[in-house]
Amino acid sequence: MADREKMAAFERIFKTMAENLRNFKDQLSIVEETDTSNTNFNPQQFWEKTLQIADKLGYETNKITILWISDPLPTPEDMHSVCGSLEIACVALMNMFHSYPSAQGRMVKSKLKNGVGDILDNCSRFTAVLLNSIGVKYNKDSHPLVSECGMVTAECERLNQLPRDNRSACILYLRAEANIIKDALREIEEARTNEGFLDEFECDESWTEADNLIIQPLLGMIKTSGALTKKTLDAVKELKDEDQTKFDDVIHQFSR
């Protein structure tokens, strides 16, 4: 096969994969018409299988990278085969997301959706680098595909850090809210006691009496929010409920 024909074949393969990945990402947002509640659902088996698929996806990405950056270039047939394996892993991961029962809770499923979506986004960027590197000479160690492969692998590994149930997802959310409140309180206290703090905002003015009248109730509101967040977090930690959707209700009430 002539070089020109070979490059054209690579371009068709990579463009097709890019289009398929876009379709996969779109399908993440499809709402199931039937509830995926499943009395036989086994959380441990679900997460073990999901992580195995993520590992497989990372492996396929690495395989494509090694094949593409090595001399001589692979045949279009070989590249089509390995790209197909990556797409199959993406579909399998997407199917795992859709198989997660709604009865397990919205928050944890949202976390899973974001994790799978991030992997698909990185696969799309990986494919874009493949497409843009056709016919371009790179040193093996500096090929941009290597770093993109690392990003895909990192996202796959990050799935292992996701909360495994709705209660854990709720706790993570409340902890994040508590940290935001702590940061806000610290910054206001710092601004209140340090005139130089205003220099960071290119502000030449000093605190006025009117400012001080406003900041006191503001601090009170933030401290009250912090106390309520802590009480809610403590209550969730103590709550042992088999109905995981109740934790969604807790967050809904908390966010009102």
C-alpha positions as CSV (number, residue, x, y, z in Angstrom):
1,M,0.0,0.0,0.0
2,A,1.4,3.4,-1.0
3,D,2.1,5.9,1.8
4,R,-0.6,8.3,0.6
5,E,-3.2,5.5,0.7
6,K,-2.0,4.4,4.1
7,M,-2.3,7.9,5.6
8,A,-5.8,8.2,4.1
9,A,-6.7,4.9,5.7
10,F,-5.5,6.1,9.1
11,E,-7.4,9.3,8.7
12,R,-10.7,7.4,8.0
13,I,-10.1,5.1,11.0
14,F,-9.4,8.0,13.4
15,K,-12.3,10.1,12.2
16,T,-14.7,7.2,12.5
17,M,-13.5,6.6,16.1
18,A,-13.8,10.3,16.9
19,E,-17.4,10.3,15.7
20,N,-18.2,7.1,17.6
21,L,-16.8,8.6,20.8
22,R,-19.0,11.7,20.4
23,N,-22.0,9.5,20.0
24,F,-21.0,7.5,23.1
25,K,-20.8,10.7,25.2
26,D,-24.2,11.8,23.9
27,Q,-25.7,8.5,25.0
28,L,-24.6,9.0,28.6
29,S,-27.4,11.6,28.9
30,I,-30.1,9.4,27.5
31,V,-32.8,8.9,30.2
32,E,-33.9,5.3,30.5
33,E,-37.6,4.9,29.9
34,T,-37.7,2.0,32.4
35,D,-36.3,2.2,35.9
36,T,-33.1,0.2,36.3
37,S,-34.1,-0.9,39.8
38,N,-32.8,-4.4,40.3
39,T,-33.5,-6.5,43.4
40,N,-30.6,-8.7,42.4
41,F,-28.1,-5.9,42.1
42,N,-24.8,-6.6,43.8
43,P,-22.8,-3.4,44.4
44,Q,-19.5,-5.2,45.0
45,Q,-19.8,-7.2,41.7
46,F,-20.9,-4.0,39.9
47,W,-17.9,-2.0,41.0
48,E,-15.4,-4.8,40.4
49,K,-16.7,-5.3,36.8
50,T,-16.7,-1.5,36.2
51,L,-13.1,-1.2,37.4
52,Q,-12.0,-4.2,35.3
53,I,-13.5,-2.5,32.2
54,A,-11.8,0.7,33.0
55,D,-8.5,-1.1,33.4
56,K,-9.1,-2.8,30.0
57,L,-9.8,0.6,28.4
58,G,-6.5,2.0,29.8
59,Y,-4.7,-1.0,28.5
60,E,-6.2,-0.6,25.0
61,T,-5.2,3.1,25.0
62,N,-1.6,2.1,25.9
63,K,-1.6,-0.5,23.2
64,I,-2.6,2.0,20.5
65,T,0.1,4.4,21.8
66,I,2.9,1.9,21.6
67,L,1.8,0.8,18.1
68,W,1.4,4.3,16.8
69,I,4.7,5.8,18.0
70,S,6.9,2.8,17.2
71,D,8.7,2.2,13.9
72,P,7.6,1.0,11.5
73,L,4.1,2.3,11.4
74,P,1.4,-0.3,11.8
75,T,-0.8,-1.4,9.0
76,P,-4.2,0.2,8.7
77,E,-5.7,-3.2,9.5
78,D,-3.8,-3.5,12.7
79,M,-4.7,0.0,13.7
80,H,-8.4,-0.6,12.9
81,S,-8.3,-3.6,15.1
82,V,-6.8,-1.9,18.2
83,C,-9.0,1.2,17.8
84,G,-12.0,-1.2,17.6
85,S,-11.0,-2.8,20.9
86,L,-10.8,0.7,22.5
87,E,-14.3,1.5,21.3
88,I,-15.6,-1.8,22.6
89,A,-14.2,-1.0,26.1
90,C,-15.9,2.4,25.9
91,V,-19.2,0.9,25.1
92,A,-18.9,-1.6,27.9
93,L,-18.1,1.1,30.4
94,M,-21.1,3.2,29.1
95,N,-23.3,0.1,29.5
96,M,-22.2,-0.3,33.1
97,F,-23.3,3.2,33.8
98,H,-26.7,2.6,32.3
99,S,-27.1,-0.6,34.2
100,Y,-26.6,1.1,37.6
101,P,-30.1,1.0,39.3
102,S,-31.8,4.3,39.9
103,A,-32.9,3.0,43.3
104,Q,-29.3,3.2,44.4
105,G,-29.5,7.0,44.4
106,R,-29.1,10.0,42.1
107,M,-25.9,11.4,43.7
108,V,-23.8,8.3,43.3
109,K,-25.0,7.7,39.8
110,S,-24.2,11.3,38.9
111,K,-20.7,10.8,40.2
112,L,-20.4,7.7,38.1
113,K,-21.7,9.6,35.0
114,N,-19.1,12.3,35.5
115,G,-16.4,9.8,35.9
116,V,-17.3,7.9,32.7
117,G,-17.8,11.1,30.9
118,D,-14.4,12.3,31.8
119,I,-12.9,9.1,30.4
120,L,-14.8,9.5,27.2
121,D,-13.7,13.1,26.9
122,N,-10.1,12.1,27.3
123,C,-10.5,9.4,24.8
124,S,-11.8,12.0,22.3
125,R,-8.7,14.2,22.9
126,F,-6.5,11.1,22.5
127,T,-8.1,10.4,19.2
128,A,-7.7,14.0,18.1
129,V,-4.0,13.7,18.7
130,L,-3.9,10.5,16.7
131,L,-5.6,12.3,13.8
132,N,-3.4,15.4,14.0
133,S,-0.2,13.3,14.2
134,I,-0.7,11.5,10.9
135,G,2.4,11.9,8.8
136,V,4.2,14.0,11.5
137,K,7.6,12.9,12.8
138,Y,8.2,12.9,16.6
139,N,10.8,11.5,18.8
140,K,9.2,8.6,20.6
141,D,9.8,10.1,24.1
142,S,8.2,13.5,23.1
143,H,5.3,12.2,21.1
144,P,2.1,14.1,22.3
145,L,0.2,10.9,22.2
146,V,2.1,9.6,25.2
147,S,0.8,12.3,27.5
148,E,-2.7,11.9,26.2
149,C,-2.5,8.2,26.9
150,G,-1.4,9.1,30.5
151,M,-4.5,11.3,30.9
152,V,-6.8,8.5,29.8
153,T,-5.2,6.1,32.2
154,A,-5.3,8.5,35.0
155,E,-9.1,9.1,34.5
156,C,-9.6,5.3,34.4
157,E,-7.8,4.9,37.7
158,R,-9.8,7.8,39.2
159,L,-13.0,5.7,38.9
160,N,-11.6,3.7,41.9
161,Q,-11.9,6.8,44.0
162,L,-15.6,7.3,43.4
163,P,-18.1,6.7,46.3
164,R,-19.6,3.3,46.1
165,D,-23.0,4.1,47.5
166,N,-25.3,7.1,47.8
167,R,-24.6,7.7,51.5
168,S,-20.8,8.1,50.7
169,A,-21.6,10.4,47.8
170,C,-23.8,12.5,50.2
171,I,-21.0,12.7,52.7
172,L,-18.5,13.8,50.1
173,Y,-20.9,16.5,49.0
174,L,-21.4,17.8,52.5
175,R,-17.7,17.8,53.2
176,A,-17.0,19.8,50.1
177,E,-19.7,22.3,51.2
178,A,-18.1,22.5,54.7
179,N,-14.7,23.2,53.2
180,I,-16.1,26.0,51.0
181,I,-17.6,27.6,54.1
182,K,-14.4,27.3,56.0
183,D,-12.5,28.9,53.2
184,A,-15.0,31.8,53.0
185,L,-14.9,32.4,56.8
186,R,-11.0,32.3,56.8
187,E,-10.8,34.8,54.0
188,I,-13.3,37.2,55.5
189,E,-11.5,37.0,58.9
190,E,-8.2,37.6,57.2
191,A,-9.6,40.6,55.3
192,R,-11.0,42.0,58.5
193,T,-7.7,41.9,60.4
194,N,-5.3,42.6,57.6
195,E,-5.6,45.9,55.6
196,G,-3.0,44.7,53.2
197,F,-5.4,41.9,52.1
198,L,-7.3,44.5,50.1
199,D,-4.2,45.2,48.0
200,E,-4.7,41.8,46.3
201,F,-7.9,43.3,44.8
202,E,-6.2,46.6,43.8
203,C,-8.3,48.4,46.3
204,D,-6.9,51.5,48.0
205,E,-9.7,51.9,50.5
206,S,-9.6,50.8,54.1
207,W,-12.4,49.2,56.0
208,T,-15.1,51.8,56.9
209,E,-17.5,51.8,59.8
210,A,-20.3,50.8,57.3
211,D,-18.2,47.8,56.2
212,N,-17.8,46.7,59.8
213,L,-21.5,46.9,60.3
214,I,-22.1,44.6,57.3
215,I,-19.3,42.1,58.0
216,Q,-20.5,41.2,61.5
217,P,-23.9,39.8,60.4
218,L,-22.2,38.3,57.3
219,L,-19.8,36.4,59.6
220,G,-22.7,35.3,61.7
221,M,-24.5,33.9,58.6
222,I,-21.5,32.0,57.4
223,K,-20.9,30.5,60.9
224,T,-24.5,29.4,61.1
225,S,-24.2,27.8,57.7
226,G,-21.1,26.0,58.8
227,A,-22.8,24.7,62.0
228,L,-25.8,23.5,60.0
229,T,-23.6,21.8,57.5
230,K,-21.7,20.0,60.3
231,K,-24.9,18.9,61.9
232,T,-26.3,17.6,58.6
233,L,-23.0,15.8,58.0
234,D,-23.0,14.2,61.4
235,A,-26.6,13.1,61.0
236,V,-25.8,11.5,57.6
237,K,-22.8,9.6,59.1
238,E,-25.1,8.2,61.8
239,L,-28.0,7.3,59.4
240,K,-28.1,3.7,58.4
241,D,-30.9,3.3,55.9
242,E,-31.3,0.6,53.2
243,D,-33.2,3.1,51.0
244,Q,-30.3,4.9,49.4
245,T,-32.6,7.5,47.7
246,K,-33.3,9.0,51.2
247,F,-29.8,10.5,51.0
248,D,-30.9,12.4,47.9
249,D,-33.8,13.9,49.9
250,V,-31.3,15.0,52.6
251,I,-29.2,16.9,50.0
252,H,-32.3,18.3,48.4
253,Q,-33.5,19.7,51.7
254,F,-30.0,20.9,52.6
255,S,-29.7,22.8,49.3
256,R,-33.0,24.7,49.5
